[in-house]
Amino acid sequence: TDLSQQLTEAFGNDGLGIIAIRNVPNFVEHKEALFSKTHSFTRLGEEILDKQLTDHKSLYNAGWSFGKEKLKGDKPDLSKGSFYYNPLTDMPGTEADREQFPLSYPINVWPKNEDLPGFKDSAVSLGKLLHNVVVDLSWHIDALVSSKVDGYKEHTLYKAMKKTDKAKARLLYYFPLSNDVSNGQSDEIEEDSWIGWHNDSGFLTALAGDCYLDDKTGCKIDNPDPEAGLYVTQRSGKSIRVDIPADCMAIQMGECVQIITGGLLVATPHCVRGARSNAQGV
């Protein structure tokens, strides 16, 4: 199948730098299996999250990270918690790699199965599925770039994505915005209140979409704020809200692919806007 037109529309000069993919076998099931455990994960408690699952050696590139990133004004980011893991292997690279470059080759840390049954299996299953789709899409990206860029080596991106054991997955839980940020007035919430404006620095980012939960009960709810979610900047400078359908995954362009394609495909700035309600988490 020739996806040149779709890839150009998504990742070319006039695109949003993101493409949605539907009908991925077992995607919805794997997504729901992991997302259903996310609220319970954030409630594991300080003894587990901070003492067992926080990896200082990797500068929080593996395991639990909360309040480690800095926002505007050098304030710690308390709006979200992240769990980082490699879905392809618990120990990437060689022993020498891991010792010399602990930030690039972090070792996975997992909660015990008795503390959160099935969490590791669900996280690995979804992560591997997303990686497999990235590998498949990279073949089509190579085909497009080979036809447009002189000297581009055949299957450059595909071989790199298929061979690598350094995939990084990030499970995000957004906490309710504080009352001084979220008071029902949409014009008082900054557009990048959950994740600040940035470009992805890697190759391709696979997104499983979102799921809105009542932060108190963990029950799944509808999005309480139609203005919340992912925003991407168009080439004109206008920011557009991107809604990823529940049965779709998406893949976003990173700066590394922009570089290796000579700018044919372009990474775009994006952010995540928080929900107005002060009783919901994502």
N, C-alpha and C positions, 0 to 999 in steps of 0.2 A: 504494500500500500504506500502510495506517495503522499506524504504529509507536508510537502514543501509549502503549500499555500497556508495551511493552518499554523505551521511554525513561524512563517514570515509574519502573519497577522499578529501572533502572540508575542514574538520575541524581536521582531524587526524594529525599525526606527519609529514606526507609528503604533507599536504595540504597548501593552501594559506589563510585559515581562513575565507573564504568567499564563499557563494553559491548564484547563480542566480536562480530566479524563474520566469517562464513565464506563461501566460494565467491566470493571476489573474483578475477576473471580475472587469471591470470598472477602473482598475489601470491607464491605459494610459489616460483616460478622466480626472480623478481626478488630475493626475500629470500635464497635460497640463493646466488645469483650474487654478491651483495655480501658476505654473511657469510663466504663461502669465501675472501675476500681480506683479511679483517680482521686475522688473525694476521700475515700478511705485511706489512700496513701498519704495525703496531706495531714491526716489525723493520727498518724503513727506515734506522734509524740516526740519530745525533745531527745529522749534517751536513744531513740532509733534514728531519727532524721539528722540530728546535729552530731551525735557521737559515733554512730555506726555508718551512716550513709553520706557524710560530708567528707570529701577527699581534698585535703589541703595541698597534698603533694602535686596534684595536677592543676592546681589553681581552679578547682571546682569544674573542670572539664569532664569529670565523671561523678555520678551520684547526685546528691541533693545540693542545690544552691539557692539560698534565700538571703537577700539583703547584701549580697557580695558585689553586685554591679552598682555603679554610681549613675545618678541622673543629673539633670541640670542643677547647678549650684553645689555639686559634689555631695548630694544627698544619697543615702543608700536606697536602693530600689526595693520597696516593701510591697509593691503592687502585685507581685507574682512570685511563684516558686517554680523552679525548674529541676527536672530530673534528667540527667544526661547519661546516655549509654550507647554502646556500640552493638547493634543488632546482629552483626556478622560474626563476631568473636569476642570473648571476654578478655583476651590478651593479644592485641594486635602487634605486628612487627616481631622483632627478635628481642631476646632479653637485653641485649646491648642497646637496641633502639629505645626500649621502655625505660632503661636506666638513664640514658643520655638525654632523651627528649620526652620527659613525663607529660608535658602539656600536649604533645602531638600524638603520643601513644598511651593514653590513659587506660588503666585497667578497670573494668567494670566492677561496681559494687552494687549488690542487690539486697533488698529486704529478705529476711528468712521467709520460707514458704509458710511456716506456721503463723507468722505475723500478718501476712497478706497472701492467702492462697491463690495461686495461679497468676500472680502479677508478672513474674519474670517471663513465663511462657507466653502470655498475652502480648507483652511488650516486644519480645523477640519476634513473634509471628507477624505482628503489624510492621515492624521495622524492616524485616526481610522482604515482605511483600512490596513495600514502598521502594526499597532499593532495587528489586527486580524490575519494577516498572521504569525507574530511572535508567537502568541499563538498556531496556528496550527502546526508550525514547531517544537515548543518546545515539543509537544506530541511525535513526532518522535524522537527527541533527547533523551527524557526520555527512550523510548523503546530501543534505541541503548545502552545507558549507563547502563540500568538495566541488559542487557545481558552480560555486560563486567566487571562491577564494583560490587564487593560483598558489600552488605549493603546499596546500593543506594536505597533510598525510592521511590516507584513507583509514577510517575507523579509529582516529586518534582518541576521541572522547569515549567511544564504546569500549575500547581496550582498557582505558584507564578506569572506567567505572566498573567494568566486569572483574578486573584483576584486584582492585583495591580491597584491603581489609580494614580501612580507616573510616568507615561510615560513622557519622555521629547522629544519633536521634536525641530529640529534646521533647520531653513531655512537659507541657506548660499548664500551670493552674493559676488563673488570674483571680486574685482576691477582690472582694468588694472595695470599691473606691470609698475613701473616708468621707465623712459628712461634709468636710470643708471643700472637697473636690466634687462630690456628687450630691446635689441637693434638688434634683429635678429640673434644673435649668440647663438645657443642652448647650447654650452659648457660653456657659462657664466651665465646660469640660474641654480641656485641650485635646486636639486631635490625636496626639501621640501619648495619651495618658496611661496606656498599658504597656506599649513598646514604642520607644522613640524612633524617629525617622532614621533609616539606614539603608544601605545596599547590602545584600548578602555577599560575603567575600569569597565563598567557595565556588563550586562548579554548578550543581543543581540542587535545589531544596525541594523535597517532596512534602506536601502538606496534606494532612488527613482531614482538614476542616475543623469545625468547632462543635462544641456541645455545651449548652447552657444548663447550669445546675443551681438549685437553691443552696446557697452556701451553708445554711444551718442544717438542712436535712440530707443533702446530697441527691435529692430527687431531681430528675430531668424535667426541665421546663422549656417553654418557648422563649426566644430572645426577648428580654424585657425592654430593649431599646433598639429601635430600627436603625439608629445612627451608629451603633457600636459595631466594631469589627475591623476587618483588614482594609486599609486604604493604600492605594498605589498612585504615584504621580505620573500623569501623562507628560509627553514631550512638551506640551504647551505650558506645563507648570501647574495645571489643575489637578487636584487630588480627587480620585474616584473610589467609592466604596466597592469592594469586590466581594460578592456573595458566592461562596462555593457550595453548590447543592449537596445535600446530605449523602447522596449516593455517588458523589464524585470525589476523587482526590485531585490535587493540583500540583503542578511543578513550576517552580519559580526560577528565573535565570539568575546566576551568580556572576560576579566580576571575573572569575577565572575563565569562564567560557567566553565572556566578552573579549578578554585578552587573546585567547588562542584562536578566536575567529576573526581577529582583526577589526572588531567593532561591528561585524555584520549582525550579530545578535547582541542585545544590550540589556544589562541589569538595570532595574528601576528602583528608585527610592520608595520605601513603603513603611507603614507604621500600623499600630493597632490602637484603636480608640476604645476606651472603657465604657461600660454600661452605666446609665444614669442611676439605676436603682441601687440603693445601699444595702440590699439584702441578697444580692446574687453574686455568684462566682462562676467562672467558666472553666 
